Amino acid sequence: MYQHLLGGYTSLAPLYAFVVGVLITFSGARIASLIGLKLRTASIIAIVIFCFCGTRTQSALVVMLECLSAATLVVLIAYRPMAGLFDPLDFQVCRFYGRISYSFYLLHTLGILFADRALAALDFPLSVLPIFASTILLTLVSILITTPAAYLSWRFVEVPAIKFSQKTFRSLAR
């Protein structure tokens, strides 16, 4: 199987996520039109599957289901906007996290590490809490730590780099 190709150091199981991303890029509108009138039902099912997969061990099947449900949501949000269901995505806090999402993605593992260390330094053992409660607590503390770092990275690395590349591209295009 291709997922064992690199000898156990990593898994190539999520390789199909690239294929799904390319498919959505070139055929998203057509896929959305095939879903037809059952948009709300498809959206709710995709959200439930995505959230359920987040609570499971990351086997190849779970990662595939997570990828496909996320892709379905992207298609439905991008190509078949529905009044009401996705309106919360227009909230300021959602737009803020959308802007810093790439930096957040890059820094979130450090945020989790620092959150775990911070809770340990406060002599707050997560192991005494039920797993659900400790996961929520660690997630909230991780978000609180990662958000400022992601914002600073977005503001002082991403934005200047984008402006520089646009300026460079314009001068090369002349």
Contacts in CASP RR format, 6 or more apart in sequence:
PFRMAT RR
TARGET T0000
AUTHOR 0000-0000-0000
METHOD contacts of the structure
MODEL  1
MYQHLLGGYTSLAPLYAFVVGVLITFSGARIASLIGLKLRTASIIAIVIF
CFCGTRTQSALVVMLECLSAATLVVLIAYRPMAGLFDPLDFQVCRFYGRI
SYSFYLLHTLGILFADRALAALDFPLSVLPIFASTILLTLVSILITTPAA
YLSWRFVEVPAIKFSQKTFRSLAR
2 12 0 8 1.000
2 15 0 8 1.000
3 11 0 8 1.000
3 12 0 8 1.000
3 13 0 8 1.000
3 15 0 8 1.000
3 60 0 8 1.000
4 11 0 8 1.000
5 12 0 8 1.000
6 12 0 8 1.000
11 60 0 8 1.000
13 59 0 8 1.000
13 60 0 8 1.000
13 63 0 8 1.000
13 64 0 8 1.000
14 60 0 8 1.000
14 63 0 8 1.000
14 64 0 8 1.000
14 67 0 8 1.000
16 64 0 8 1.000
16 67 0 8 1.000
17 63 0 8 1.000
17 67 0 8 1.000
20 67 0 8 1.000
20 68 0 8 1.000
20 71 0 8 1.000
21 71 0 8 1.000
23 31 0 8 1.000
23 71 0 8 1.000
24 31 0 8 1.000
24 71 0 8 1.000
24 74 0 8 1.000
24 75 0 8 1.000
28 75 0 8 1.000
28 78 0 8 1.000
28 79 0 8 1.000
29 79 0 8 1.000
31 75 0 8 1.000
31 79 0 8 1.000
32 75 0 8 1.000
32 76 0 8 1.000
32 78 0 8 1.000
32 79 0 8 1.000
32 80 0 8 1.000
33 79 0 8 1.000
33 80 0 8 1.000
35 42 0 8 1.000
35 75 0 8 1.000
35 76 0 8 1.000
35 80 0 8 1.000
36 80 0 8 1.000
39 76 0 8 1.000
39 80 0 8 1.000
39 82 0 8 1.000
40 82 0 8 1.000
40 85 0 8 1.000
42 72 0 8 1.000
42 76 0 8 1.000
43 72 0 8 1.000
43 73 0 8 1.000
43 76 0 8 1.000
43 82 0 8 1.000
43 85 0 8 1.000
43 86 0 8 1.000
45 69 0 8 1.000
46 69 0 8 1.000
46 70 0 8 1.000
46 72 0 8 1.000
46 73 0 8 1.000
46 76 0 8 1.000
47 69 0 8 1.000
47 73 0 8 1.000
49 65 0 8 1.000
49 66 0 8 1.000
49 68 0 8 1.000
49 69 0 8 1.000
50 66 0 8 1.000
50 69 0 8 1.000
50 70 0 8 1.000
50 73 0 8 1.000
53 62 0 8 1.000
53 63 0 8 1.000
53 65 0 8 1.000
53 66 0 8 1.000
53 69 0 8 1.000
54 62 0 8 1.000
54 66 0 8 1.000
56 62 0 8 1.000
76 82 0 8 1.000
76 86 0 8 1.000
77 86 0 8 1.000
77 89 0 8 1.000
88 94 0 8 1.000
97 104 0 8 1.000
99 154 0 8 1.000
100 147 0 8 1.000
100 150 0 8 1.000
100 151 0 8 1.000
100 153 0 8 1.000
100 154 0 8 1.000
102 154 0 8 1.000
102 158 0 8 1.000
103 149 0 8 1.000
103 150 0 8 1.000
103 151 0 8 1.000
103 153 0 8 1.000
103 154 0 8 1.000
103 157 0 8 1.000
103 158 0 8 1.000
104 146 0 8 1.000
104 147 0 8 1.000
104 150 0 8 1.000
106 150 0 8 1.000
106 153 0 8 1.000
107 146 0 8 1.000
107 149 0 8 1.000
107 150 0 8 1.000
107 153 0 8 1.000
108 142 0 8 1.000
108 146 0 8 1.000
108 150 0 8 1.000
110 146 0 8 1.000
110 149 0 8 1.000
111 142 0 8 1.000
111 145 0 8 1.000
111 146 0 8 1.000
111 149 0 8 1.000
112 138 0 8 1.000
112 142 0 8 1.000
112 146 0 8 1.000
114 142 0 8 1.000
114 145 0 8 1.000
115 138 0 8 1.000
115 141 0 8 1.000
115 142 0 8 1.000
115 144 0 8 1.000
115 145 0 8 1.000
116 126 0 8 1.000
116 138 0 8 1.000
118 141 0 8 1.000
118 145 0 8 1.000
119 126 0 8 1.000
119 137 0 8 1.000
119 138 0 8 1.000
119 141 0 8 1.000
126 134 0 8 1.000
126 137 0 8 1.000
126 138 0 8 1.000
127 134 0 8 1.000
129 137 0 8 1.000
END
